[in-house]
Amino acid sequence: MVQTCPSEASSGKIRLLNAVPQKLIRGIHASLDRLADFLTGFHTSPNIITVLGLLAGLASGLLFAIDRPLGAAGLIIICGLLDILDGKVATRGKRQSLYGAIFDSTLDRYSEFFIYLGLAVHFRNRWPLWVVFLTFLGSTMVSYTRARAEGLGIECREGLMQRAERLILLVLGSLIGSLLKAFDPVMTAVLIFIALVSNITAFQRTFLVKKVEKNLKTHKEV
C-alpha cells in the first residue's frame, strides 16, 4: 500500500509554478494535447521525444558555455515542453511502461546536468562556480529523495523547488540577466536561490518520510 505525503495542494502550500498565469498553463497544455494527438497518429515513440528533450538540454548547456544565454533559455523552454509532451504521447498511445518511466527520469537528470555543466563552464575560475555545484547537488537530491521515498512505498512530492520550478527560474534568470545586460549577477542570484531552496526541499522530504512512518506506527498502536 502506498502512503502519501501531504501534497502542496492538500497542505495549502504554494508551488512556485502557481505564480505562472493559469490561463497560460492551460493554453500550453491544450496545444501540447493537440500535438500529442498528432504524433500518436503517426505511432511516435515517447522515448524519441525524451531523447529530443535530452538533446535540447545538451544544446542549452553548450549555449551557456559560449555565452549565449537567450538561446539557452529558449532551449530550456523546449526541453521542459518536450518533458511534458513525452508523457502525453505515452498516455494517448497507450505506450506507458516501467522502462519508459525510468528512461524518462534518467534522461531528465542528464539533461539538467548538461545545463548546469554549461553554466559551470561559463563561471569557470570564478566563485559562482561553487554555487553551480551546490545547485546541481540540491536539484539531484530533490529527485533522489522522492525516488527513495517511492521505493519505500511513500509517494512524496512535497517542497517548492521541483524540476519545473528550477527550469522556470533558469529561464527567467537568463532572460532578465540578458535584458539588463547583467547576466552574471542575476544568474548567480538565481542559482543561489535554487541551491538553498532545493536542498531545503530535499531535507523537507526526508523528514516527511519520518512523519509518515511515525503516523503509521501510531495507527498500528491504536
N, C-alpha and C positions, 0 to 999 in steps of 0.2 A: 504493500500500500504506500502510495506516495504522499508524504506530508508536504504542506505548502507553507512557505514563509509568507508573512503578510506582504502583499504587493503594494506598489506605490498607490494604486487606486484605492485599495481597501484600507490602507493605513492612513490615507489622507495626505501622503507625501507627494510632492510635486516633482516630476521629472523635468529636466531642462528642455526636453523635446516639446513639452506642453507650451513653451513660450513661442513656438512656431505657430502661426495662424492655422487653426483647424481647417479652414476653407482651403488653404493651400495644400495641406496634407491630404485632404480628401480628393482634391484635384489630381495630385500626383499619383495617388493610389488608383484612381479611376483610369488615368492614362496608362499606367502600368498593367492594369487589368486587361485593357483592350489589346495592349502589346502582347501580353501573355497568351491571350486567346489566339492571336495571330500566329505566334510562334508554336503554340501547341498544335495548330492545324498542320504545321509542317513537321510535326513529331520531333521538335528540337529538344535535345537533351539538356536538362537543367545543369548538368555538370559542365557543359560547354560555356554556359553563361557564368558559372562560378569561376572558370578559368579566365574568362574575359575580365571579370572583376579583379582577379589577381594581377593581370597584365596592366589594368588601369592603376592599381596601387603601385606597381613597379614603376610605371611611367611617371606617376606623380612624384615618387621619390627622386627619380632622375632629374625632373624639372626643379625640385627644391635644391638639388645638389648643384645645378648650374644657374641658380638664382633667377628662376622663372616662376615666382610664387602664384601669379594669376593663372597660368596654365596648370600648375599643380592643383590649385583649388578646383578648377573645372574638372580635372580627372578624379579628384576625391569625390565630387558630387556624382560623377558617372559610376565610380566604384560603389558608392552607397546605394544608388538606384539598381545596379546590377545585383547587389546583395539581396534586395527585396524581390527583384524580378525572378531570380532563380527559384525562390520558394513558391512563387505564384505559378510558374510553369510546372514545377514538380507536382503541385496540388491539382491543377487543372488537367494535366496529362496523366494523372494517377501514376506518377513515377517516383513517389516517395519511397525511400529506402533507408535502412540504417547506414549503409555505406555512403549514400548521398548526404546524409546529415553530418557525418563525421568529415567527409570530404569538404563540405561547405565550411564547417567550423575551422578546419585545419588551414584551408587556403585564406580564410579571413584573417587568421593570425599572421600568416606570411605577408599578406597584403599590407596589414598595418605596420609590420616590421619594416617593409621597404619604404613606407612613407617616413617613418622615424629615422631610418638609415639615411635618407636623403637630407633630412634636417640636421642629422649629426655631421654629415659632410659639410653642409652649409656653415655650421657653427664650429668647425674643427679649429683646434688651437685657441678656443675661447671658452670662458667659464660656462656659458649656456649649454655647452656640450654635455655637462653633467646633468643638467636639467632634462635633456632629451633622454638620457639613460634612465633617470628616475620616472619619467613619464611612461616610457615603454614598460618598465617594471610594473608600475601601477596598472597599466592597461592589461598587461598579461595576467596579473593577479586577480583582476576583476573577473576575467573569463575563467581562470583556473578555479577560483573559489566556487563559482556557480557550477562548473562541471564536476568538481569534487563533491559538492553538496548533492547534486543529482545522482552521483554514483552511490551516495549513501541513502538514496530514496527520498531526498528532500528537494522539492522544486523551489528555487530561490532566485528571484530577480530583483531583490532589494537594492537600493542605492541609486545615487544620482548619475554617476559617470559611466553609463553603458556605452556600447560601441557607437550608436547613433549620435549620442551627445558629443563624444570625442571627435567624430568626423565633422560635425557641425561647427564645433569650436575651432578646429584646424582650418576649415574653410573661411570662417569669419576672421580669424587671425590673419590669414593670407590676404583676404580682400581689403580689410581695414588697414593693415600694415602697408599694402601696396598703394592704396589711395592716399594715405597720409605721408607716403614716402618715408615710413619709419618701420619697415618690416621687422628688423631685428628686435627692437624693444617691445613691439606689440606681440610678436610671436613668442618671445621669451616669457612675457606675462601670461599668455595663453597656456604655454607649456607648464609653467609653474602651477597654474590653477588646475590643469588636468592632472598633474602629478600628485598634488595634495589631495584632491577630491577622489581620484581613482584609488589611491592607497587607503583612504578612509573608507571607501566603499568596500574594498576587499576585507578590511577588518570588520566592518559592519556585517557583512555576510557571514564571516566566521563566527561572530558572536550570536548571530541569529540562529545558526545551527545549534549552538549551545542552548539557546532559549527553547527551540523546538524540542530538543532532547529532554530538557527539564520538564516541559509540559507533558510529554509522553509518559515520563516516569510518574508525574503527579496523577495523571488519568489512570494509570495502571494501579496505583496505590488505592485510589478511590474505588 
